[in-house]
Amino acid sequence: MALLDTLVTTATGALSATIGVLVGGIVTHRAQDRQWLRDKQLIAYEELISHYAKFTMTISRAHADRQGWDYDWSEWSATLTRASLVAPADVAEEIDNFGKAINAFLNQVARDPARDPLHNPLSVEEFAQASRAPAQAQVQLVNAIRRSLSKDQKTLPFWIGGSLASSPDDTR
């Protein structure tokens, strides 16, 4: 009987340890997957906002200085796609809205042959007006990103950079 008790106790202990290791491995793997995804999301979101800032400044300078400009639009498209691939559904929807606002902005400031920066540049006021919709879409996107990363994040009531208006609701 003592041998049976010893075997049962040993087997139970070994089984418990094995189950503990398996459960711990699963929990650790899930946590690592979540951390990996969060890291990829942050990189993609940073890249997206960075590209937006770069091409907006490039086009703005071109109009202000009456000079030509060039930008790698394939990289912008790839950046939108990369961000959408790792984003949760609500953030991906805001990325799509942001992309649409950027497209309308580009139609006004970059694609209209009548508004060539060399011969007929936009004024600072006209450029600011064209920038309002993308800036508002940017705030919506940034707030969706902030909510997706942490429920404790408060929404931002202002446009990033604050150079176009004091708030997204400003209709000046």
C-alpha positions as CSV (number, residue, x, y, z in Angstrom):
1,M,0.0,0.0,0.0
2,A,2.8,2.4,0.8
3,L,4.3,1.9,-2.6
4,L,1.0,2.7,-4.2
5,D,0.6,5.8,-2.2
6,T,4.1,6.9,-3.1
7,L,3.4,6.2,-6.8
8,V,0.1,8.1,-6.8
9,T,1.6,11.0,-5.0
10,T,4.6,11.1,-7.3
11,A,2.4,10.8,-10.4
12,T,0.0,13.5,-9.2
13,G,2.9,15.8,-8.5
14,A,4.5,15.1,-11.9
15,L,1.1,15.6,-13.6
16,S,0.5,18.9,-11.8
17,A,4.0,20.2,-12.7
18,T,3.5,19.2,-16.3
19,I,0.1,20.9,-16.4
20,G,1.6,24.0,-14.8
21,V,4.4,24.1,-17.3
22,L,1.9,23.7,-20.2
23,V,-0.5,26.4,-18.9
24,G,2.4,28.7,-18.2
25,G,3.8,28.2,-21.7
26,I,0.4,29.0,-23.2
27,V,-0.1,32.1,-21.1
28,T,3.4,33.3,-21.8
29,H,3.1,32.6,-25.6
30,R,-0.2,34.6,-25.7
31,A,1.4,37.5,-23.8
32,Q,4.4,37.5,-26.2
33,D,2.1,37.5,-29.2
34,R,0.2,40.5,-27.8
35,Q,3.4,42.3,-27.1
36,W,4.7,41.5,-30.6
37,L,1.5,42.8,-32.2
38,R,1.5,46.0,-30.0
39,D,5.2,46.6,-31.0
40,K,4.3,46.2,-34.7
41,Q,1.2,48.4,-34.4
42,L,3.3,51.2,-32.8
43,I,5.9,51.0,-35.5
44,A,3.3,51.1,-38.3
45,Y,1.3,54.0,-36.7
46,E,4.5,56.0,-36.2
47,E,5.5,55.4,-39.8
48,L,2.1,56.5,-41.0
49,I,2.0,59.8,-39.1
50,S,5.7,60.4,-40.0
51,H,4.9,60.0,-43.8
52,Y,1.9,62.3,-43.4
53,A,4.0,65.0,-41.7
54,K,6.8,64.7,-44.3
55,F,4.7,65.0,-47.5
56,T,2.5,67.7,-46.0
57,M,5.6,69.8,-45.2
58,T,7.2,69.0,-48.6
59,I,4.1,70.2,-50.5
60,S,3.6,73.2,-48.1
61,R,7.2,74.3,-48.7
62,A,6.8,73.8,-52.5
63,H,3.8,76.2,-52.5
64,A,5.5,78.7,-50.1
65,D,8.8,78.7,-52.0
66,R,7.3,78.4,-55.5
67,Q,9.3,75.3,-56.3
68,G,8.8,71.8,-57.6
69,W,8.7,68.8,-55.3
70,D,8.6,65.0,-55.4
71,Y,7.5,62.3,-53.1
72,D,7.5,58.5,-53.1
73,W,3.8,57.8,-53.1
74,S,4.3,54.0,-53.3
75,E,5.8,54.2,-49.9
76,W,2.8,56.2,-48.6
77,S,0.5,53.5,-50.0
78,A,2.6,50.7,-48.5
79,T,2.6,52.5,-45.1
80,L,-1.2,52.7,-45.2
81,T,-1.4,49.0,-45.9
82,R,1.1,48.0,-43.2
83,A,-0.8,50.0,-40.6
84,S,-4.1,48.5,-41.7
85,L,-2.7,45.0,-41.5
86,V,-1.9,45.2,-37.8
87,A,-4.7,47.5,-36.7
88,P,-7.8,46.4,-34.9
89,A,-11.0,47.0,-37.0
90,D,-11.9,50.4,-35.5
91,V,-8.4,51.7,-36.1
92,A,-8.3,50.3,-39.6
93,E,-11.6,52.1,-40.3
94,E,-10.0,55.4,-39.1
95,I,-6.9,54.7,-41.3
96,D,-9.2,54.3,-44.3
97,N,-11.0,57.6,-43.4
98,F,-7.6,59.3,-43.0
99,G,-6.5,58.0,-46.4
100,K,-9.7,59.3,-48.0
101,A,-9.1,62.8,-46.4
102,I,-5.5,62.7,-47.6
103,N,-6.7,61.8,-51.1
104,A,-9.0,64.8,-51.2
105,F,-6.3,67.0,-49.8
106,L,-3.8,65.9,-52.5
107,N,-6.5,66.6,-55.2
108,Q,-6.5,70.2,-54.0
109,V,-2.9,70.9,-53.3
110,A,-0.8,68.4,-55.4
111,R,-2.8,67.0,-58.3
112,D,-4.7,70.1,-59.7
113,P,-2.5,71.3,-62.6
114,A,-4.1,74.8,-62.2
115,R,-2.5,75.0,-58.7
116,D,1.1,74.3,-59.8
117,P,3.4,75.5,-57.0
118,L,5.8,77.0,-59.6
119,H,3.3,79.1,-61.4
120,N,0.2,79.4,-59.3
121,P,0.9,78.3,-55.7
122,L,-1.6,78.2,-53.0
123,S,-1.5,80.9,-50.4
124,V,-0.8,80.0,-46.8
125,E,-4.5,80.4,-46.0
126,E,-5.6,78.3,-49.0
127,F,-3.1,75.6,-47.9
128,A,-4.4,75.7,-44.3
129,Q,-8.0,75.4,-45.5
130,A,-7.1,72.4,-47.6
131,S,-5.3,70.9,-44.6
132,R,-8.2,71.0,-42.2
133,A,-10.0,67.8,-43.3
134,P,-6.8,65.7,-43.1
135,A,-5.9,67.3,-39.8
136,Q,-9.3,66.5,-38.4
137,A,-9.0,62.9,-39.7
138,Q,-5.6,62.7,-38.1
139,V,-7.0,63.5,-34.7
140,Q,-9.7,60.9,-35.1
141,L,-7.1,58.4,-36.1
142,V,-4.7,59.2,-33.3
143,N,-7.5,59.0,-30.7
144,A,-8.6,55.6,-32.1
145,I,-5.0,54.4,-31.9
146,R,-4.7,55.7,-28.3
147,R,-7.9,53.9,-27.3
148,S,-6.8,50.7,-28.9
149,L,-3.4,50.7,-27.1
150,S,-4.9,51.6,-23.7
151,K,-8.4,52.2,-22.4
152,D,-6.8,54.7,-19.9
153,Q,-5.7,57.1,-22.7
154,K,-7.7,60.2,-22.8
155,T,-8.8,61.6,-26.2
156,L,-6.9,64.5,-27.6
157,P,-9.1,67.6,-28.3
158,F,-6.6,69.3,-30.6
159,W,-4.9,68.8,-33.9
160,I,-1.4,67.4,-33.7
161,G,1.1,70.2,-34.1
162,G,-1.6,72.8,-33.5
163,S,-0.5,74.8,-36.4
164,L,-3.8,74.8,-38.4
165,A,-6.3,75.6,-35.8
166,S,-6.8,75.4,-32.1
167,S,-9.1,72.4,-32.2
168,P,-10.6,69.9,-34.7
169,D,-14.0,71.6,-34.2
170,D,-12.6,75.0,-35.2
171,T,-14.3,76.1,-38.5
172,R,-12.4,79.2,-39.2
